């Protein structure tokens, strides 16, 4: 068999699921620094960077059915994202994707069903990234990103919707309280969970 025909060993897949400002991106970067492997991150921020302004926030569309006009495109974008993750893992790369998976749209999109269908056959670690509302609001108020993040006193309704919708009905392989752990500690726990799987 020619070298070009040798199939690489599939890479590992880690899906981080949590609300905005829960610490997913910092955790993903810590995994890229600390955990052996070549880790790609095609997460929500990477997807947003590819989109024209008319489709934003894309897969970052928040719970509550506020933009039903964008929802069919959100489903298509998730399908493409999960196909991309599968292709990257098939090519031998490790993949860590930081997402905010929910199904609180005007019409349910069954995002988890898309994930299961598109990543069928690929072992993956599904990580719930937890963070209390006090910490979420402190992070939002410290860096509201020009008003992109709801901030201010109290807890705005969109923030509560995120907190209620993202983890609803999810069965995680690992949960990390990222208001109690620093990113490096979270990365260590992910590395240990991956090692335990062999």
Protein Blocks (a to p, Z undefined) as FASTA:
>chain_A
ZZklpccdddddddddddehilmmmmmmmmmmmmgcjddddbfklmmmmpcfklpghjml
cghilammlmmmmmmmmmmmmmmmmmmmmnopacdddddddfbdfbdghlmlmmmmmmgo
iacddddddddfklmmmmmmmmngnolaggdehjdfklmmmmmmmmgopacfbdcdfklb
cfklmmmmmmmmmmmnZZ
